[in-house]
Amino acid sequence: MLKSFVRQYWLTGAATIAVVASAAYYVAIGEPDNFQNVKKPKNKSRNKLAGLVNEGNTCFINTTLQALASCPIFIWWIDSILAKPSSDATGNCLETTSSLNLTMAVINNQHPTITADLFNTRQLIQSLEKHGWNLKSEEQDAHEFFNMLFTTIDEEINKKSKIVKGISIDEQDTTTVCHSISSSPFRGNLASQLCCLTCGHKSVRYDAFECLSIPLPKLDMRNAFTMLNVQGLLKQFLAAETVGEVQCDNCSVTNGKSVFMKQLSLGKLPQCLCLHIQRCDWTNAGQLTKRQDLVKFSEELNVGNVVYTNRLSGNLKPVTYRLRAVVEHLGMADSGHFVTFRRNAVDGRAKWFYTSDTYIRTATLEEVLKSSPYMLFYERCT
């Protein structure tokens, strides 16, 4: 149902209005130099993706943009934000959001008038620098850029937002968490349930996230190249643990500080799920290293067993996400290159592509699943 709605919305008014909004912004400030080497053929193929120029160690930007551009729900959300009849959609208020929208439309070859084999991200970079971000250092990270981009979009869209990122309520109260209507489809909530092992009192706290950063288990020096899987890592990340010396509001008067059982779960499910595999680690000598652990993943990810309401009811009904993109880091901790495997529709059918800055080729699902994931992008399908 959601897919049908998104597809219909994309092909009708929202996309057109959003592109017009982006175009109006660029008319106001002048044509950006992104448009160099742009062609405007009468009949262009919608099956071809555009590459992104590396502006000097900007592969971390290019790889993130290609991954985001593979998520139709996210594109629909950006379109809907720009299509809103609000004064916020004019001037410089949504400069980064507009630039992102334009970039994704061009690299997906969905812009109504602009097509290009290559496109650059200078306009987007400049808009982010106006928000105080430094993108000129020699080495940057795709996960850091993801957070940087979403922080900026959130600032532009929700300048007067009343979203509270940490909400603490009693277990007996409602566990429904409300977000701004402008919340990103990547935004979800982690439910942190605390249960006092002395009196049994429970409380739950909700914390917003847009990307779950999942640590790898402690390195076994006897077997440095361990075989792991995303399902297991996610389960371990959300596993129950004991927390000592915590003040209990219910029994602290008589017993002082208590031992609690802490359980993390997915409280509010995002429409788009981003997972970051923490591959950087510090040695005992203080040296930064990159973990080379093999992490297996599949085209579909069922998170039903880690959903808060499922755990409460004991009914672990499936909640399935489908893979849209994989960001892979090639190289060591202090150097390397980011590439992306991503989906794109070709003649109405999903097809995989490998993107590395300006280089793009087709890929097989088998090749995708053999890659070494640094970030995984999923969209909910059930």
N, C-alpha and C positions, 0 to 999 in steps of 0.2 A: 504493500500500500504506500509506504513512505517512498520507495524507489519510484513508483509511478507518479507520485505527487512531485518529487524532485525533478524527474525528467520532464514532466509537463510544464512545471514552473520555469525550468531552464530554457525550454524551447519557445516560451511565450513571453509575457511582458517583463518579468523581472530582469532577465539577462539583457534585454534591449535597453531598458531604462538604466541599468547599472552601467552599461557601456557608454550610454549617452552622458551619464553623470561624470564618468571618468574623462570622457572626451572634453566635456565642458570645462573641467578643471584645467586640462592641458591647454585649451584654447586661451584661458585666462592668463597662464604663466608663460605661454610660448611653447612651441614644439620641442620636446626633449630630444637629446641626442641618441636616445634608444632607437630612434627610427632610421638610423643609418643603414644602408643596404636593404631597405624594406621594399618589397615588391607588392604591387596591387593588381594581380591578374583578374581577368573577368571571371574565370572559372577555376577555382582553386580546390585542391583535394583537401578534405577534412581529416584524412587519415595520417597526415604527416606531422610529427612533432618538431618543434624548433629547439635548437641547442642554445645554451647560454654562454656568453663570452666570459672567460676567466680574466677578471680585471686586476690580477695579481694576488694570488693566494685567496681567491674568493670561491673556491670549489665548495666550501662549507655552506655558502649562500645558495649556489646553484643547485646543490643536491637537495637542500631543504625545500626549495621552490618547486622542483620537479616532483617531489613526494607530495607536497600539498596540492599541486595541480592535478594529481591523480585521484583526489577525493571529491566526487560530485557534490556531496552534502556540504562540504566546506565551501565550495565554489558558490553553491546556491545561497549559503548564509552571507557571504561577502556581497553577492549581488543584491540580496534583500536589504542589507544595511545601506548600500549606496542608492537603492531605489526609493528609500523612505523620503516622503515629501517633508523634509526638515531643513532648517537653516544650517544644521550641522553638516549637511552634505555639500556645502559650498565653501569657497575660500580654501584656507589651508588646514581646516579642522581635521579632514580625513585624508591628508596628503599621502601618508604611508599606505592606508587602506586602499585608496584609489590606485596608487602605483602598483600595489600587489595585484589588484584585480586586473589591471591592464596587462601586467607581465604574464599572469596565468592564462589569460585569454589568448595571448599571442603564442606562447609556447605550446598551448593545446590546439592551436590553429582554429580557434573558435571566434576570433575577432571578426566583425562583419566587414571591415575594410582593410585591415592590416594583416599582412602575412610576411613571414621572414624565415629564412633558414637559420639565421643567427640573431640573437637579441642580447642586449646588455642590461645590467642591473644598476647602472649609475644613478638613475632617478630614484630608485628605491633606497639605495645606499645613502644618498644625500638627504632623503626625507628622514631616515633613521638617525643620521648624525645631527639633524636639527632637534631631535629629542634627547640629545646628549650622549648617544652611544658612540664608542670608538671602534671603528671597523678597519682601522689602518695598521693594526699590529700584524706581525709576520705570520703568526699562527692563530687560527680561530677554530671553533668547534661547532659542528652542526647542531648539537643539542643546545648549546648556549645560544646560538642564533635563533633556534625555534622559540626559546623562552623570551629572548629579546624582542622578536617580532610580535609575539602574542601579548606581551606587556605593553608594547606601543599601540597595537590595535585596540587593546582594552582602554588605554588612556584616551585615545581619540574618540572612541565610541561612547564610553561611559565616564565622562569627565565629572558628572555629578551622581555617579552610581552610588547606591546605598548597599551594595553587596558586602556582606560580612564574610570573610574567608574562614573564620573560625567560629562555629556555633556549638555551644554546649547545652545539652538538654537532658532531663531525666529519662530513663528508659520507659517510664509510664506515659510520657508525653508523646505527641506525634513525632514521627521520624521523617516527615516530609521536609525537604530542603528546597527553598525557592531561590531561583536565580533571576537576574535581570533578563528581560526578553531579548536583550542584545548579547547574551552569553554565547561564547563560541561553542560549536558542536563538539569540540575537543574537551570542553570543561565537564568534569564529573566531580564526585565527592567521595573521599575516603571516609568510611565510618569507623571510628575508633571506640570500641566498647570496652569499658572498664568494669570489672566485677570484683567486689571486695570478697576475699576468701574467708573473712571473719564473719560478716553478717549477711553476705549475699546481695548487698545493694549494687544496682547496676546503673550506669550512666553511659551516654554515647555522645561523642563529639564528631562533627563533620568538618572536614578540611577540603577546600577546593584544590583541584589539580587540572592541568591540561596535558601533562605528560608524566607517566609513572616511570621513575628512574629506579631500575631494579638491580641490586648488587649481585655479583657472582659469589658463590660460596668461597670460604677460605681456601686458598691455593694449597693443594697437596703436592709438596715438592717431589714426592716419589712418582707422581703422574701429572706433569705440568699440563698436558693436553687432555683434559677430561672431557667426557661427552655429557652435555646437559641438554635440556629442552625448555622451551618458553613456558609451557604449562607447569612444569615442576618449579621453575624459578618464581613464577607468579604465586604459586601456592606457598612456597617457602617465604616469600616476601610478606604475605598476608597471614602467616602462621601465628598461632597464639604464643604468648610469652608471659612470664611472670615479672612483675615490677614491684620492688620492695620499697618500704619507707614512704608510703603514700598516705596523705591525710584523708580519711573517709568522713564525709559529711554526715553519715548516718550513725556510725559507731565510734567516732574518734573521742567522744567525751569519756567513755569508759575504757576503751582499749588503746588510745593513742594512735600512732601510725600503723597502717595495715599493709599486708601483701595483697596485691591485685593481680588478676589475670587480664591481660590486654589482648584484644583480638581486633585486627584490622580486616575490613571487608570493603567491597565496592558498594557504597551507599547510594549514590546517584550515578547511573550509567551514562557515559557520554555517547553521542551518536558516532563519533570518530574516536578511536582509541589509539593513542601513541605510546609505545613502550621504548624506553631507552635502556640498553644493556650497558652497565657500568664496566667498561673494560680497562680503565686506568687504575693502577694500584701503586702503592708505595712499598718499596723494599725496606727491610730493617736498617739498611744503610742510608735511607732517605732518598733513594733514587726512584724517579717516576718510570714505571714500566707499563706495557700494554699486555693485558691478558689475551691469550690466543685460544681460549677454550672454545671447543666446537659447541655451538648452541643450535639445536635442531628446532624447527618450527614448521607449521603446516599452513595450507591455504586458508583453513578455517580454524578459529580459536573459540572454544567454548569456555566461558567464564562463569557458568551457572553455579559452580560449587563454591565460588568466593563472593557471591552477591549477598549483601546483608539480609535482605528480606527473605531470600531462599534459606539462609542459615537459621533465621528465626522460626520459619514455618516448618523446616525440615524437608521441604519439597524442593529438591535441587533440579528444577526445571531448566532446560538448556537456554543459554543466552549466547548466541553465536555472532561472531564478527568475521568478516571476510577480508583477506589481505589485499591492500591496495598498493603498497610500496615498501621497499626495503632500502635503507641507507647503509652502505658498507664503507668501512674505513680500511684503506690499504696502506700498509706501512707500520711504523713504530709509534711510540707514544709522543715523541717530540717532532715528528715529521710524517708526511704521507699525503694521501689524496682521498677525497670522498667521491663515491659514485652512487648511483641510484638505479634500482630495478623498479619499474612502475608499470601499472596498467594503463591502457588507453583503448578506447573503443575504435575498432576498425570494421567498417561496413556493418555496424550494429553488433559486432562480437568483440568480447574482451580479448586483448592481446598484450603480451608482455614486451617491454622495451628496456634496454640497457642504456643509461645516459651518463656521460662523463664530460661535463662542460659542453663543448660544441659537438662532441662525437655522440651519435645516436645510432643504435642498431636494434633489430628485433632480438628477442631472447625467448627461451623456453621456460615453462614452469619448473621443469627439472633443474635447470641452471639456477633459477631464482632460489629454489629451496636448498641448493648446495652452497649458497653464499654465506658469508659470516656476518650476521646482523649486528649493526650498531644501534639502529633505530628501526622500529617496525610500525607501519601505519595500517590501521584496520578501520573498516566501516561496519556498523551493526547491520545484520541482515535478519535477525529474529529477536 
